[in-house]
Amino acid sequence: MECDPIGTVHTPFETTSEAPRQGIHDDAAGVLDLDPAYREGLRGFDGDRIVVVWWADRADRSVLALDRDPDRGVFTSRSPARPNPVCVTACSVASVDTAAGRLRLRGVDMADGSPVIDLKAPLD
Amino acid sequence: MECDPIGTVHTPFETTSEAPRQGIHDDAAGVLDLDPAYREGLRGFDGDRIVVVWWADRADRSVLALDRDPDRGVFTSRSPARPNPVCVTACSVASVDTAAGRLRLRGVDMADGSPVIDLKAPLD
C-alpha cells in the first residue's frame, strides 16, 4: 500500500523528540504547503480545526516495544516509532489560502519537513 | 512511502458506503486480528478506547472533490475516497486478547476485510 506525499509541513522542531508529545497541548506554529496537484482537495475549507495525517520519515520502523517502557507495545502509545509511521495530529487553523494551498497551523508536533499524506475534517 | 498491513478488521459492512459515516456515533461490533509478527506491539494494552488506522482498499484514490458536493474538496471531509485512503476510527474496546492479537471493538465503520496499518492510544 503506497502513500504519495500530498505536501510538506514546516515546524520549529528538528526531530519528533523535540516536539511536544501531543501538539494540541502546545501552541507551536507551523506552515503546511500542499503540492499543486492536491490543492483542489482543500476547496471550500472553512473550518478552524483540521486533522493532519503525516509520515514520520525519520522514525524507527523496526520497534514494537516502547523505548521508555519495554513492557509496553508501541500500539499502546502515539509515539512516531512504529511499523507504519503514520501520525495523526489535530491542529488549529490560523489562516488558509486555498489557492496557494497553504495552511498556517497552531498546535503542530511534526518534525520539520515531514511529508503530509492526508488532511481530514475533525470528528464532530 | 510503503505501508505494510499489520492486521485485518472484520465488520458487518461490505462497503464503506454501507458503514456509518463516523463509527463513534454508531455501535457496530467488529473484530480486529493482528498478524502474528505485530502482536508484541499490543503488549500491556489496558485501555477501553483505541484509534484504528486502516486502509480503505476499495476507495477511489483519483478524486479531489466530494461526490455529494463537488464544490468541496476531499480534505474538508472524512470520506474514505481521497488520494491516500488512510482512515482513522476511534473505537471502544470490548475485549482484548493480547496473546492472540485479537481485539473485539464497538463503533467500527470500516468495510469488512480492510487492512489495518496502525493502532494508537486515543488523545487524552
gemmi code that builds the backbone of each chain (N, CA, C; Angstrom):
import gemmi

chains = {
    "A": [
        ("MET", (0.858, -1.171, 0.000), (0.000, 0.000, 0.000), (0.894, 1.221, 0.000)),
        ("GLU", (0.876, 1.922, -1.111), (1.821, 3.010, -1.334), (1.143, 4.357, -1.065)),
        ("CYS", (1.769, 5.172, -0.214), (1.282, 6.522, 0.053), (2.110, 7.529, -0.731)),
        ("ASP", (1.450, 8.469, -1.365), (2.141, 9.554, -2.046), (2.073, 10.798, -1.181)),
        ("PRO", (3.161, 11.544, -1.028), (3.069, 12.788, -0.259), (2.144, 13.772, -0.971)),
        ("ILE", (1.291, 14.460, -0.207), (0.433, 15.497, -0.802), (0.975, 16.885, -0.471)),
        ("GLY", (1.965, 16.963, 0.401), (2.536, 18.245, 0.789), (3.581, 18.054, 1.869)),
        ("THR", (3.971, 19.166, 2.476), (5.041, 19.165, 3.474), (4.648, 20.109, 4.600)),
        ("VAL", (5.048, 19.770, 5.833), (4.751, 20.655, 6.953), (6.065, 21.183, 7.557)),
        ("HIS", (6.057, 22.490, 7.805), (7.229, 23.162, 8.357), (6.929, 23.548, 9.802)),
        ("THR", (7.806, 23.138, 10.700), (7.587, 23.359, 12.137), (8.889, 23.803, 12.791)),
        ("PRO", (8.824, 24.218, 14.077), (10.057, 24.617, 14.771), (10.896, 23.430, 15.246)),
        ("PHE", (10.462, 22.190, 14.984), (11.111, 21.029, 15.607), (11.970, 20.263, 14.612)),
        ("GLU", (13.266, 20.129, 14.952), (14.147, 19.427, 14.029), (13.862, 17.923, 14.033)),
        ("THR", (13.462, 17.396, 15.187), (13.144, 15.969, 15.313), (11.829, 15.819, 16.078)),
        ("THR", (11.230, 14.639, 15.986), (9.996, 14.416, 16.753), (10.291, 14.366, 18.248)),
        ("SER", (11.532, 14.039, 18.640), (11.873, 14.028, 20.075), (11.759, 15.415, 20.681)),
        ("GLU", (12.067, 16.437, 19.877), (11.972, 17.821, 20.368), (10.534, 18.302, 20.427)),
        ("ALA", (9.683, 17.673, 19.647), (8.301, 18.139, 19.527), (7.507, 17.761, 20.781)),
        ("PRO", (6.455, 18.529, 21.084), (5.598, 18.149, 22.207), (4.948, 16.805, 21.907)),
        ("ARG", (4.655, 16.028, 22.941), (4.090, 14.684, 22.734), (2.786, 14.738, 21.951)),
        ("GLN", (1.961, 15.716, 22.270), (0.708, 15.875, 21.526), (0.525, 17.354, 21.242)),
        ("GLY", (0.537, 17.687, 19.964), (0.525, 19.075, 19.542), (-0.560, 19.906, 20.199)),
        ("ILE", (-1.703, 19.282, 20.436), (-2.860, 20.025, 20.922), (-2.614, 20.647, 22.300)),
        ("HIS", (-1.669, 20.059, 23.059), (-1.370, 20.604, 24.381), (-0.370, 21.751, 24.308)),
        ("ASP", (0.119, 21.986, 23.124), (1.113, 23.033, 22.951), (0.532, 24.028, 21.949)),
        ("ASP", (1.258, 25.062, 21.674), (0.698, 26.051, 20.772), (1.668, 26.405, 19.658)),
        ("ALA", (2.567, 25.481, 19.341), (3.593, 25.759, 18.342), (2.967, 26.027, 16.978)),
        ("ALA", (3.559, 26.987, 16.262), (3.051, 27.372, 14.949), (3.803, 26.645, 13.840)),
        ("GLY", (3.079, 26.278, 12.800), (3.687, 25.634, 11.643), (2.979, 26.056, 10.367)),
        ("VAL", (3.586, 25.717, 9.250), (3.007, 26.034, 7.943), (2.951, 24.754, 7.125)),
        ("LEU", (1.777, 24.502, 6.558), (1.606, 23.311, 5.728), (1.404, 23.753, 4.276)),
        ("ASP", (2.261, 23.263, 3.393), (2.164, 23.580, 1.974), (1.733, 22.344, 1.200)),
        ("LEU", (0.572, 22.452, 0.553), (0.097, 21.365, -0.292), (0.787, 21.423, -1.649)),
        ("ASP", (1.124, 20.264, -2.193), (1.660, 20.234, -3.547), (0.566, 20.699, -4.524)),
        ("PRO", (0.966, 21.387, -5.626), (-0.030, 21.937, -6.555), (-1.084, 20.922, -7.008)),
        ("ALA", (-0.700, 19.701, -7.242), (-1.638, 18.694, -7.763), (-2.770, 18.375, -6.794)),
        ("TYR", (-2.602, 18.747, -5.513), (-3.592, 18.370, -4.497), (-4.374, 19.553, -3.936)),
        ("ARG", (-4.085, 20.769, -4.419), (-4.703, 21.963, -3.825), (-6.214, 21.982, -3.965)),
        ("GLU", (-6.719, 21.411, -5.054), (-8.165, 21.369, -5.267), (-8.879, 20.635, -4.127)),
        ("GLY", (-8.174, 19.737, -3.468), (-8.778, 18.963, -2.375), (-9.130, 19.797, -1.164)),
        ("LEU", (-8.644, 21.034, -1.116), (-8.892, 21.925, 0.017), (-10.023, 22.913, -0.276)),
        ("ARG", (-10.572, 22.854, -1.481), (-11.607, 23.803, -1.913), (-12.792, 23.796, -0.950)),
        ("GLY", (-13.243, 24.970, -0.568), (-14.401, 25.067, 0.316), (-14.058, 24.888, 1.787)),
        ("PHE", (-12.780, 24.731, 2.109), (-12.417, 24.550, 3.523), (-12.703, 25.832, 4.302)),
        ("ASP", (-13.456, 25.737, 5.378), (-13.759, 26.930, 6.178), (-13.758, 26.608, 7.673)),
        ("GLY", (-13.094, 25.528, 8.039), (-13.073, 25.128, 9.445), (-11.978, 25.835, 10.227)),
        ("ASP", (-12.028, 25.727, 11.539), (-10.948, 26.285, 12.359), (-10.080, 25.182, 12.964)),
        ("ARG", (-10.378, 23.927, 12.591), (-9.573, 22.786, 13.037), (-9.383, 21.861, 11.842)),
        ("ILE", (-8.251, 21.167, 11.826), (-8.021, 20.171, 10.771), (-7.149, 19.062, 11.339)),
        ("VAL", (-7.379, 17.853, 10.836), (-6.567, 16.702, 11.239), (-5.507, 16.485, 10.166)),
        ("VAL", (-4.249, 16.545, 10.586), (-3.133, 16.353, 9.663), (-2.606, 14.922, 9.836)),
        ("VAL", (-2.599, 14.171, 8.743), (-2.017, 12.825, 8.758), (-0.666, 12.938, 8.073)),
        ("TRP", (0.390, 12.595, 8.795), (1.741, 12.814, 8.276), (2.588, 11.577, 8.494)),
        ("TRP", (3.709, 11.556, 7.809), (4.589, 10.392, 7.787), (5.866, 10.761, 8.538)),
        ("ALA", (6.132, 10.058, 9.628), (7.333, 10.339, 10.426), (8.524, 9.680, 9.729)),
        ("ASP", (9.071, 10.391, 8.759), (10.044, 9.767, 7.843), (11.391, 9.459, 8.485)),
        ("ARG", (11.626, 9.990, 9.687), (12.886, 9.682, 10.370), (12.674, 8.714, 11.538)),
        ("ALA", (11.469, 8.158, 11.677), (11.159, 7.271, 12.803), (11.719, 5.867, 12.570)),
        ("ASP", (11.972, 5.182, 13.668), (12.454, 3.794, 13.636), (11.245, 2.869, 13.455)),
        ("ARG", (11.174, 2.215, 12.298), (10.029, 1.343, 11.994), (10.211, -0.074, 12.512)),
        ("SER", (11.375, -0.365, 13.113), (11.666, -1.756, 13.496), (11.207, -2.089, 14.908)),
        ("VAL", (10.746, -1.079, 15.666), (10.445, -1.324, 17.079), (8.981, -1.711, 17.299)),
        ("LEU", (8.761, -2.621, 18.237), (7.400, -2.984, 18.649), (7.168, -2.664, 20.116)),
        ("ALA", (8.259, -2.432, 20.884), (8.128, -2.069, 22.299), (8.534, -0.607, 22.468)),
        ("LEU", (7.981, 0.023, 23.495), (8.309, 1.428, 23.756), (9.708, 1.542, 24.324)),
        ("ASP", (10.450, 2.507, 23.846), (11.793, 2.767, 24.330), (11.765, 3.093, 25.825)),
        ("ARG", (10.775, 3.908, 26.233), (10.731, 4.362, 27.620), (10.112, 3.333, 28.567)),
        ("ASP", (9.518, 2.265, 28.044), (8.890, 1.228, 28.868), (8.773, -0.056, 28.040)),
        ("PRO", (9.826, -0.868, 28.040), (9.877, -2.040, 27.153), (8.778, -3.073, 27.411)),
        ("ASP", (8.033, -2.940, 28.534), (6.926, -3.867, 28.781), (5.648, -3.450, 28.052)),
        ("ARG", (5.712, -2.295, 27.404), (4.519, -1.836, 26.670), (4.804, -1.749, 25.178)),
        ("GLY", (3.839, -2.223, 24.407), (3.987, -2.218, 22.958), (3.717, -0.844, 22.361)),
        ("VAL", (4.182, -0.646, 21.153), (4.014, 0.662, 20.500), (2.551, 1.001, 20.235)),
        ("PHE", (1.696, -0.031, 20.116), (0.284, 0.252, 19.817), (-0.491, 0.760, 21.044)),
        ("THR", (0.159, 0.814, 22.206), (-0.446, 1.411, 23.402), (-0.111, 2.899, 23.505)),
        ("SER", (0.614, 3.424, 22.543), (1.116, 4.809, 22.602), (0.787, 5.562, 21.320)),
        ("ARG", (1.256, 6.812, 21.244), (1.170, 7.579, 19.997), (2.568, 7.965, 19.489)),
        ("SER", (3.597, 7.323, 20.029), (4.966, 7.586, 19.573), (5.087, 7.408, 18.061)),
        ("PRO", (5.883, 8.269, 17.387), (6.048, 8.092, 15.939), (6.779, 6.799, 15.557)),
        ("ALA", (7.547, 6.220, 16.484), (8.288, 4.991, 16.182), (7.325, 3.811, 16.218)),
        ("ARG", (7.057, 3.210, 15.073), (6.078, 2.122, 14.927), (6.198, 1.559, 13.519)),
        ("PRO", (5.647, 0.377, 13.269), (5.877, -0.266, 11.955), (5.502, 0.612, 10.766)),
        ("ASN", (4.338, 1.245, 10.824), (3.959, 2.208, 9.782), (3.884, 3.573, 10.451)),
        ("PRO", (4.872, 4.450, 10.206), (4.963, 5.693, 10.975), (3.979, 6.766, 10.498)),
        ("VAL", (2.691, 6.375, 10.496), (1.602, 7.286, 10.139), (1.157, 7.986, 11.419)),
        ("CYS", (1.265, 9.290, 11.464), (0.930, 10.052, 12.669), (-0.266, 10.946, 12.382)),
        ("VAL", (-1.037, 11.214, 13.424), (-2.297, 11.944, 13.292), (-2.289, 13.080, 14.303)),
        ("THR", (-2.335, 14.324, 13.828), (-2.303, 15.484, 14.718), (-3.469, 16.412, 14.403)),
        ("ALA", (-4.284, 16.692, 15.424), (-5.377, 17.653, 15.271), (-4.803, 19.043, 15.543)),
        ("CYS", (-4.900, 19.936, 14.579), (-4.327, 21.283, 14.697), (-5.422, 22.344, 14.597)),
        ("SER", (-5.125, 23.515, 15.138), (-5.961, 24.683, 14.887), (-5.491, 25.345, 13.598)),
        ("VAL", (-6.438, 25.900, 12.852), (-6.104, 26.580, 11.605), (-6.117, 28.086, 11.865)),
        ("ALA", (-4.936, 28.706, 11.759), (-4.840, 30.156, 11.977), (-5.245, 30.911, 10.721)),
        ("SER", (-4.864, 30.405, 9.552), (-5.310, 31.009, 8.294), (-5.161, 29.980, 7.199)),
        ("VAL", (-5.924, 30.184, 6.113), (-5.853, 29.249, 4.996), (-5.898, 30.043, 3.691)),
        ("ASP", (-5.022, 29.669, 2.765), (-5.000, 30.241, 1.426), (-5.199, 29.054, 0.481)),
        ("THR", (-6.457, 28.830, 0.112), (-6.735, 27.611, -0.662), (-6.070, 27.677, -2.040)),
        ("ALA", (-6.006, 28.870, -2.654), (-5.397, 28.980, -3.986), (-3.912, 28.612, -3.933)),
        ("ALA", (-3.244, 29.046, -2.868), (-1.817, 28.750, -2.729), (-1.576, 27.397, -2.055)),
        ("GLY", (-2.650, 26.780, -1.540), (-2.508, 25.501, -0.851), (-1.721, 25.620, 0.439)),
        ("ARG", (-1.855, 26.759, 1.117), (-1.069, 26.996, 2.345), (-1.973, 27.172, 3.557)),
        ("LEU", (-1.688, 26.393, 4.580), (-2.405, 26.489, 5.859), (-1.417, 26.917, 6.928)),
        ("ARG", (-1.775, 27.947, 7.704), (-0.987, 28.288, 8.885), (-1.662, 27.636, 10.076)),
        ("LEU", (-0.880, 26.842, 10.806), (-1.430, 25.990, 11.858), (-0.882, 26.354, 13.227)),
        ("ARG", (-1.654, 26.012, 14.269), (-1.148, 26.059, 15.647), (-1.327, 24.657, 16.227)),
        ("GLY", (-0.442, 24.333, 17.184), (-0.541, 23.016, 17.814), (0.119, 21.912, 17.008)),
        ("VAL", (1.181, 22.276, 16.281), (1.891, 21.256, 15.490), (2.846, 20.453, 16.388)),
        ("ASP", (3.091, 19.202, 16.004), (4.072, 18.378, 16.729), (4.914, 17.540, 15.765)),
        ("MET", (4.918, 17.926, 14.491), (5.674, 17.173, 13.494), (7.126, 17.630, 13.487)),
        ("ALA", (8.019, 16.757, 13.048), (9.385, 17.185, 12.761), (9.338, 18.033, 11.492)),
        ("ASP", (10.164, 19.070, 11.467), (10.197, 19.987, 10.324), (10.472, 19.226, 9.022)),
        ("GLY", (9.667, 19.531, 8.019), (9.871, 18.911, 6.711), (9.173, 17.576, 6.522)),
        ("SER", (8.364, 17.160, 7.510), (7.694, 15.854, 7.382), (6.707, 15.865, 6.219)),
        ("PRO", (6.651, 14.758, 5.475), (5.662, 14.647, 4.402), (4.252, 14.522, 4.980)),
        ("VAL", (3.311, 15.209, 4.371), (1.895, 15.104, 4.738), (1.250, 14.130, 3.768)),
        ("ILE", (0.436, 13.212, 4.303), (-0.218, 12.254, 3.393), (-1.736, 12.436, 3.327)),
        ("ASP", (-2.314, 13.182, 4.283), (-3.762, 13.401, 4.215), (-4.148, 14.553, 5.136)),
        ("LEU", (-5.283, 15.162, 4.806), (-5.935, 16.154, 5.666), (-7.391, 15.732, 5.785)),
        ("LYS", (-7.942, 15.880, 6.992), (-9.329, 15.466, 7.229), (-10.022, 16.493, 8.105)),
        ("ALA", (-11.355, 16.522, 7.970), (-12.156, 17.250, 8.937), (-12.023, 16.546, 10.288)),
        ("PRO", (-12.046, 17.324, 11.385), (-12.031, 16.675, 12.703), (-13.354, 15.953, 12.942)),
        ("LEU", (-13.350, 15.011, 13.872), (-14.600, 14.384, 14.307), (-15.477, 15.455, 14.925)),
        ("ASP", (-16.778, 15.336, 14.765), (-17.704, 16.302, 15.381), (-17.487, 16.328, 16.897)),
    ],
    "B": [
        ("MET", (6.358, 5.971, 0.032), (6.192, 5.593, 1.430), (5.268, 4.391, 1.468)),
        ("GLU", (5.853, 3.264, 1.817), (5.137, 1.999, 1.725), (4.599, 1.594, 3.101)),
        ("CYS", (3.297, 1.293, 3.157), (2.666, 0.790, 4.381), (2.495, -0.720, 4.287)),
        ("ASP", (2.861, -1.407, 5.354), (2.616, -2.849, 5.419), (1.388, -3.098, 6.285)),
        ("PRO", (0.485, -3.987, 5.877), (-0.646, -4.291, 6.756), (-0.141, -4.954, 8.039)),
        ("ILE", (-0.721, -4.543, 9.167), (-0.372, -5.203, 10.439), (-1.490, -6.146, 10.878)),
        ("GLY", (-2.612, -6.121, 10.191), (-3.728, -6.980, 10.542), (-4.920, -6.659, 9.673)),
        ("THR", (-6.068, -7.199, 10.079), (-7.309, -7.075, 9.292), (-8.466, -6.831, 10.245)),
        ("VAL", (-9.452, -6.038, 9.788), (-10.626, -5.807, 10.633), (-11.873, -6.374, 9.947)),
        ("HIS", (-12.662, -7.071, 10.760), (-13.884, -7.705, 10.278), (-15.077, -6.946, 10.840)),
        ("THR", (-15.964, -6.528, 9.952), (-17.101, -5.698, 10.346), (-18.363, -6.184, 9.627)),
        ("PRO", (-19.543, -5.646, 10.008), (-20.773, -6.039, 9.311), (-20.952, -5.356, 7.961)),
        ("PHE", (-20.016, -4.514, 7.518), (-20.239, -3.672, 6.339), (-19.451, -4.171, 5.134)),
        ("GLU", (-20.173, -4.458, 4.057), (-19.485, -4.960, 2.869), (-18.699, -3.850, 2.177)),
        ("THR", (-19.221, -2.629, 2.249), (-18.540, -1.479, 1.632), (-18.542, -0.320, 2.639)),
        ("THR", (-17.693, 0.678, 2.387), (-17.699, 1.840, 3.277), (-18.979, 2.647, 3.097)),
        ("SER", (-19.655, 2.552, 1.942), (-20.928, 3.261, 1.754), (-21.994, 2.765, 2.714)),
        ("GLU", (-21.935, 1.485, 3.045), (-22.911, 0.927, 3.986), (-22.582, 1.298, 5.433)),
        ("ALA", (-21.338, 1.619, 5.674), (-20.892, 1.864, 7.052), (-21.382, 3.229, 7.526)),
        ("PRO", (-21.551, 3.398, 8.827), (-21.914, 4.711, 9.352), (-20.799, 5.707, 9.035)),
        ("ARG", (-21.149, 6.982, 8.862), (-20.148, 7.984, 8.485), (-19.021, 8.073, 9.507)),
        ("GLN", (-19.372, 8.019, 10.757), (-18.353, 8.039, 11.805), (-18.710, 6.980, 12.833)),
        ("GLY", (-17.854, 5.993, 12.946), (-18.142, 4.832, 13.775), (-18.597, 5.179, 15.179)),
        ("ILE", (-18.027, 6.261, 15.717), (-18.269, 6.585, 17.118), (-19.747, 6.898, 17.388)),
        ("HIS", (-20.482, 7.312, 16.327), (-21.903, 7.617, 16.509), (-22.766, 6.367, 16.415)),
        ("ASP", (-22.155, 5.264, 16.095), (-22.896, 4.022, 15.946), (-22.307, 3.030, 16.944)),
        ("ASP", (-22.866, 1.860, 16.974), (-22.364, 0.915, 17.964), (-22.045, -0.426, 17.325)),
        ("ALA", (-21.737, -0.423, 16.046), (-21.490, -1.679, 15.334), (-20.273, -2.402, 15.912)),
        ("ALA", (-20.381, -3.737, 15.977), (-19.312, -4.559, 16.544), (-18.416, -5.102, 15.442)),
        ("GLY", (-17.123, -5.152, 15.717), (-16.169, -5.714, 14.775), (-15.056, -6.436, 15.515)),
        ("VAL", (-14.258, -7.185, 14.763), (-13.131, -7.925, 15.335), (-11.882, -7.549, 14.555)),
        ("LEU", (-10.827, -7.207, 15.301), (-9.564, -6.854, 14.663), (-8.530, -7.923, 15.001)),
        ("ASP", (-7.969, -8.532, 13.965), (-6.943, -9.557, 14.151), (-5.600, -9.025, 13.698)),
        ("LEU", (-4.670, -8.957, 14.640), (-3.303, -8.546, 14.307), (-2.545, -9.726, 13.720)),
        ("ASP", (-1.711, -9.468, 12.723), (-0.844, -10.512, 12.197), (0.167, -10.900, 13.283)),
        ("PRO", (0.554, -12.194, 13.309), (1.447, -12.668, 14.380), (2.698, -11.808, 14.568)),
        ("ALA", (3.283, -11.337, 13.515), (4.537, -10.587, 13.617), (4.380, -9.274, 14.379)),
        ("TYR", (3.126, -8.798, 14.552), (2.903, -7.481, 15.165), (2.237, -7.561, 16.535)),
        ("ARG", (1.955, -8.783, 17.007), (1.189, -8.915, 18.259), (1.902, -8.313, 19.456)),
        ("GLU", (3.229, -8.378, 19.447), (4.008, -7.834, 20.563), (3.731, -6.331, 20.746)),
        ("GLY", (3.329, -5.683, 19.689), (3.058, -4.244, 19.754), (1.857, -3.884, 20.606)),
        ("LEU", (1.061, -4.890, 20.974), (-0.142, -4.662, 21.777), (0.103, -4.970, 23.260)),
        ("ARG", (1.324, -5.408, 23.582), (1.649, -5.807, 24.956), (1.377, -4.672, 25.937)),
        ("GLY", (0.722, -5.013, 27.041), (0.446, -4.012, 28.061), (-0.774, -3.171, 27.776)),
        ("PHE", (-1.474, -3.461, 26.700), (-2.660, -2.654, 26.386), (-3.747, -2.887, 27.420)),
        ("ASP", (-4.232, -1.820, 28.026), (-5.294, -1.985, 29.032), (-6.332, -0.864, 28.925)),
        ("GLY", (-6.408, -0.226, 27.782), (-7.353, 0.875, 27.609), (-8.740, 0.379, 27.212)),
        ("ASP", (-9.703, 1.270, 27.274), (-11.049, 0.922, 26.807), (-11.379, 1.614, 25.480)),
        ("ARG", (-10.389, 2.361, 24.930), (-10.560, 3.018, 23.636), (-9.272, 2.813, 22.842)),
        ("ILE", (-9.402, 2.733, 21.524), (-8.215, 2.632, 20.682), (-8.518, 3.303, 19.334)),
        ("VAL", (-7.473, 3.894, 18.769), (-7.607, 4.519, 17.451), (-7.094, 3.522, 16.416)),
        ("VAL", (-7.960, 3.168, 15.474), (-7.598, 2.226, 14.420), (-7.306, 3.016, 13.138)),
        ("VAL", (-6.097, 2.853, 12.622), (-5.735, 3.472, 11.342), (-5.794, 2.360, 10.295)),
        ("TRP", (-6.644, 2.542, 9.309), (-6.883, 1.471, 8.336), (-6.829, 2.023, 6.928)),
        ("TRP", (-6.739, 1.113, 5.976), (-6.555, 1.464, 4.579), (-7.833, 1.103, 3.819)),
        ("ALA", (-8.498, 2.104, 3.261), (-9.746, 1.853, 2.522), (-9.377, 1.325, 1.139)),
        ("ASP", (-9.149, 0.017, 1.075), (-8.538, -0.577, -0.127), (-9.464, -0.594, -1.340)),
        ("ARG", (-10.747, -0.294, -1.143), (-11.665, -0.249, -2.288), (-12.064, 1.193, -2.637)),
        ("ALA", (-11.433, 2.163, -2.005), (-11.791, 3.571, -2.229), (-11.192, 4.087, -3.536)),
        ("ASP", (-11.852, 5.091, -4.085), (-11.391, 5.750, -5.307), (-10.338, 6.795, -4.926)),
        ("ARG", (-9.105, 6.563, -5.341), (-7.999, 7.464, -4.979), (-7.852, 8.619, -5.958)),
        ("SER", (-8.664, 8.637, -7.017), (-8.459, 9.643, -8.069), (-9.238, 10.928, -7.825)),
        ("VAL", (-10.106, 10.940, -6.788), (-10.995, 12.094, -6.613), (-10.388, 13.146, -5.687)),
        ("LEU", (-10.637, 14.416, -6.012), (-10.239, 15.520, -5.134), (-11.453, 16.310, -4.666)),
        ("ALA", (-12.614, 16.124, -5.337), (-13.848, 16.801, -4.932), (-14.805, 15.766, -4.351)),
        ("LEU", (-15.678, 16.219, -3.467), (-16.657, 15.320, -2.860), (-17.737, 14.963, -3.861)),
        ("ASP", (-18.081, 13.709, -3.887), (-19.143, 13.218, -4.757), (-20.461, 13.924, -4.444)),
        ("ARG", (-20.747, 14.106, -3.148), (-22.040, 14.670, -2.741), (-22.069, 16.193, -2.827)),
        ("ASP", (-20.926, 16.827, -3.034), (-20.853, 18.287, -3.116), (-19.563, 18.669, -3.853)),
        ("PRO", (-19.636, 18.735, -5.191), (-18.426, 18.940, -5.998), (-17.713, 20.267, -5.744)),
        ("ASP", (-18.359, 21.198, -4.999), (-17.683, 22.449, -4.665), (-16.775, 22.320, -3.450)),
        ("ARG", (-16.797, 21.147, -2.823), (-15.938, 20.950, -1.657), (-14.915, 19.862, -1.931)),
        ("GLY", (-13.680, 20.128, -1.513), (-12.600, 19.171, -1.701), (-12.641, 18.042, -0.675)),
        ("VAL", (-11.967, 16.954, -1.004), (-11.979, 15.783, -0.109), (-11.312, 16.071, 1.239)),
        ("PHE", (-10.412, 17.072, 1.287), (-9.722, 17.345, 2.558), (-10.611, 18.102, 3.546)),
        ("THR", (-11.828, 18.487, 3.124), (-12.795, 19.101, 4.046), (-13.690, 18.036, 4.682)),
        ("SER", (-13.460, 16.783, 4.375), (-14.344, 15.690, 4.821), (-13.534, 14.567, 5.468)),
        ("ARG", (-14.236, 13.496, 5.853), (-13.567, 12.279, 6.308), (-13.901, 11.090, 5.399)),
        ("SER", (-14.451, 11.361, 4.236), (-14.773, 10.285, 3.281), (-13.542, 9.417, 2.997)),
        ("PRO", (-13.715, 8.104, 2.830), (-12.552, 7.253, 2.513), (-11.969, 7.526, 1.120)),
        ("ALA", (-12.750, 8.118, 0.219), (-12.246, 8.403, -1.135), (-11.362, 9.640, -1.084)),
        ("ARG", (-10.077, 9.470, -1.308), (-9.067, 10.532, -1.191), (-7.751, 9.981, -1.728)),
        ("PRO", (-6.776, 10.851, -2.012), (-5.547, 10.363, -2.670), (-4.830, 9.236, -1.909)),
        ("ASN", (-4.695, 9.396, -0.605), (-4.156, 8.311, 0.224), (-5.281, 7.859, 1.153)),
        ("PRO", (-5.894, 6.700, 0.879), (-7.104, 6.303, 1.615), (-6.804, 5.755, 3.016)),
        ("VAL", (-6.105, 6.593, 3.801), (-5.791, 6.280, 5.194), (-6.944, 6.805, 6.045)),
        ("CYS", (-7.624, 5.925, 6.760), (-8.781, 6.311, 7.563), (-8.466, 6.100, 9.034)),
        ("VAL", (-9.114, 6.905, 9.864), (-8.818, 6.925, 11.293), (-10.138, 6.793, 12.038)),
        ("THR", (-10.306, 5.716, 12.801), (-11.548, 5.492, 13.539), (-11.243, 5.226, 15.004)),
        ("ALA", (-11.850, 6.030, 15.881), (-11.715, 5.801, 17.329), (-12.799, 4.807, 17.743)),
        ("CYS", (-12.395, 3.675, 18.288), (-13.336, 2.611, 18.664), (-13.294, 2.364, 20.169)),
        ("SER", (-14.372, 1.782, 20.680), (-14.367, 1.248, 22.041), (-13.832, -0.174, 21.983)),
        ("VAL", (-13.095, -0.551, 23.021), (-12.559, -1.905, 23.087), (-13.449, -2.722, 24.026)),
        ("ALA", (-14.122, -3.735, 23.480), (-14.994, -4.590, 24.296), (-14.171, -5.661, 24.994)),
        ("SER", (-13.174, -6.212, 24.313), (-12.267, -7.177, 24.952), (-10.990, -7.236, 24.141)),
        ("VAL", (-9.929, -7.676, 24.803), (-8.639, -7.782, 24.123), (-7.949, -9.073, 24.558)),
        ("ASP", (-7.415, -9.785, 23.575), (-6.614, -10.989, 23.838), (-5.253, -10.703, 23.217)),
        ("THR", (-4.335, -10.197, 24.058), (-3.051, -9.753, 23.501), (-2.256, -10.930, 22.931)),
        ("ALA", (-2.355, -12.116, 23.566), (-1.599, -13.271, 23.069), (-2.076, -13.664, 21.673)),
        ("ALA", (-3.385, -13.619, 21.460), (-3.946, -13.987, 20.153), (-3.958, -12.802, 19.199)),
        ("GLY", (-3.654, -11.609, 19.697), (-3.672, -10.417, 18.856), (-5.062, -10.069, 18.367)),
        ("ARG", (-6.058, -10.340, 19.224), (-7.453, -10.099, 18.810), (-8.123, -9.071, 19.708)),
        ("LEU", (-8.709, -8.057, 19.062), (-9.476, -7.031, 19.771), (-10.926, -7.114, 19.317)),
        ("ARG", (-11.855, -7.144, 20.272), (-13.274, -7.002, 19.920), (-13.646, -5.541, 20.135)),
        ("LEU", (-14.185, -4.934, 19.078), (-14.401, -3.482, 19.062), (-15.876, -3.148, 18.937)),
        ("ARG", (-16.235, -1.940, 19.386), (-17.551, -1.358, 19.107), (-17.314, -0.014, 18.424)),
        ("GLY", (-18.277, 0.367, 17.581), (-18.147, 1.658, 16.915), (-17.283, 1.592, 15.673)),
        ("VAL", (-17.294, 0.433, 14.988), (-16.491, 0.301, 13.765), (-17.223, 0.938, 12.581)),
        ("ASP", (-16.459, 1.402, 11.593), (-17.057, 1.937, 10.362), (-16.255, 1.518, 9.127)),
        ("MET", (-15.414, 0.473, 9.303), (-14.592, 0.027, 8.177), (-15.394, -0.940, 7.303)),
        ("ALA", (-15.013, -1.026, 6.020), (-15.536, -2.113, 5.190), (-14.892, -3.420, 5.667)),
        ("ASP", (-15.694, -4.477, 5.643), (-15.218, -5.784, 6.108), (-13.956, -6.203, 5.354)),
        ("GLY", (-12.957, -6.644, 6.111), (-11.722, -7.133, 5.496), (-10.692, -6.058, 5.221)),
        ("SER", (-10.958, -4.823, 5.669), (-9.991, -3.746, 5.405), (-8.666, -4.010, 6.120)),
        ("PRO", (-7.553, -3.721, 5.445), (-6.255, -3.843, 6.102), (-6.076, -2.763, 7.175)),
        ("VAL", (-5.517, -3.172, 8.302), (-5.176, -2.242, 9.377), (-3.700, -1.904, 9.232)),
        ("ILE", (-3.366, -0.600, 9.369), (-1.950, -0.236, 9.244), (-1.361, 0.298, 10.549)),
        ("ASP", (-2.235, 0.650, 11.522), (-1.689, 1.123, 12.799), (-2.776, 1.112, 13.859)),
        ("LEU", (-2.332, 1.039, 15.101), (-3.195, 1.206, 16.272), (-2.502, 2.210, 17.180)),
        ("LYS", (-3.300, 3.094, 17.780), (-2.737, 4.135, 18.644), (-3.602, 4.315, 19.873)),
        ("ALA", (-2.981, 4.814, 20.935), (-3.754, 5.291, 22.080), (-4.547, 6.511, 21.632)),
        ("PRO", (-5.776, 6.687, 22.174), (-6.523, 7.908, 21.853), (-5.844, 9.124, 22.463)),
        ("LEU", (-6.150, 10.304, 21.950), (-5.698, 11.548, 22.585), (-6.319, 11.617, 23.976)),
        ("ASP", (-5.594, 12.190, 24.922), (-6.147, 12.357, 26.278), (-7.438, 13.161, 26.204)),
    ],
}
model = gemmi.Model(1)
for chain_id, residues in chains.items():
    chain = gemmi.Chain(chain_id)
    for i, (resn, *xyz) in enumerate(residues, 1):
        res = gemmi.Residue()
        res.name, res.seqid = resn, gemmi.SeqId(i, " ")
        for name, pos in zip(("N", "CA", "C"), xyz):
            atom = gemmi.Atom()
            atom.name, atom.element = name, gemmi.Element(name[0])
            atom.pos, atom.b_iso = gemmi.Position(*pos), 0.0
            res.add_atom(atom)
        chain.add_residue(res)
    model.add_chain(chain)
structure = gemmi.Structure()
structure.add_model(model)
structure.setup_entities()
